[in-house]
Amino acid sequence: MSIFSHIEMDDHEQVVFCKDKLSGLKAIIAIHDTTLGPSLGGCRMWNYSSDEDALTDVLRLSKGMTYKAAISDLQLGGGKICHYR
């Protein structure tokens, strides 16, 4: 599956893939929606079984943060980062 055809990718403003060669750490940063303001979200560190699993998780989590901010009446959007090896 192409990352651009991922079912959750359509609603996201930006997705960034990062890798630190020295530590072997990988990260995916997902910004879902900044219509109401800058993105709100945290960091998840997890041992995913594949890059695809990490991508699926970060896309779902960032979208969830958009809705959490909206129902809390915050002037913020949703984002998330997942670190993994």
C-alpha positions in Angstrom: 0.0 0.0 0.0 1.2 3.5 -0.8 1.3 5.9 2.1 -0.5 8.4 -0.1 -3.4 6.1 -0.6 -3.8 5.3 3.2 -7.5 5.6 4.1 -6.8 8.1 6.9 -4.4 10.3 5.0 -7.1 12.3 3.1 -8.1 14.4 6.1 -4.6 15.4 7.2 -2.8 18.7 6.5 0.7 17.4 6.9 2.5 14.1 7.7 6.3 14.1 8.3 8.6 11.1 8.5 11.8 11.3 10.5 14.7 9.0 11.2 17.8 9.3 13.4 20.5 7.0 12.0 22.6 7.0 15.2 19.9 5.9 17.6 17.8 4.0 15.1 14.7 5.9 16.3 11.9 6.7 13.8 9.1 9.1 14.2 6.0 10.1 12.3 4.5 13.5 12.9 0.8 14.0 11.8 -1.0 17.3 11.8 -4.7 16.7 11.2 -6.4 20.1 11.2 -5.4 23.6 12.2 -8.6 25.4 11.3 -9.2 26.5 14.9 -5.6 27.0 15.8 -2.2 25.3 16.2 -2.2 21.6 16.7 -2.6 20.1 20.1 -1.2 16.6 20.8 1.4 14.5 22.5 4.0 11.9 21.8 3.5 8.2 21.9 6.5 5.8 22.1 5.7 2.3 21.1 7.2 -0.8 19.5 5.1 -1.1 16.3 5.4 -4.3 14.3 5.6 -2.3 11.0 5.9 1.2 9.6 2.3 0.9 8.4 1.0 0.2 11.9 2.8 3.3 13.2 1.3 5.4 10.4 -2.2 4.1 11.0 -1.9 4.9 14.8 -0.5 8.4 14.4 -3.2 9.3 11.8 -6.0 8.0 14.1 -4.5 9.7 17.2 -4.0 13.1 15.5 -7.6 13.1 14.2 -8.8 12.2 17.6 -7.0 15.2 19.1 -8.8 17.5 16.6 -12.1 16.3 17.9 -11.0 16.4 21.6 -9.9 20.0 21.2 -13.2 20.9 19.4 -15.5 19.4 22.0 -13.5 21.1 24.8 -14.1 24.4 23.0 -10.3 25.1 22.6 -9.0 27.2 19.8 -6.6 24.4 18.8 -6.4 21.7 16.1 -5.1 18.2 16.4 -1.7 16.6 15.9 0.4 13.7 17.2 3.8 12.2 17.0 4.7 8.5 17.3 8.3 7.5 18.1 9.3 3.9 17.4 12.2 1.6 16.6 
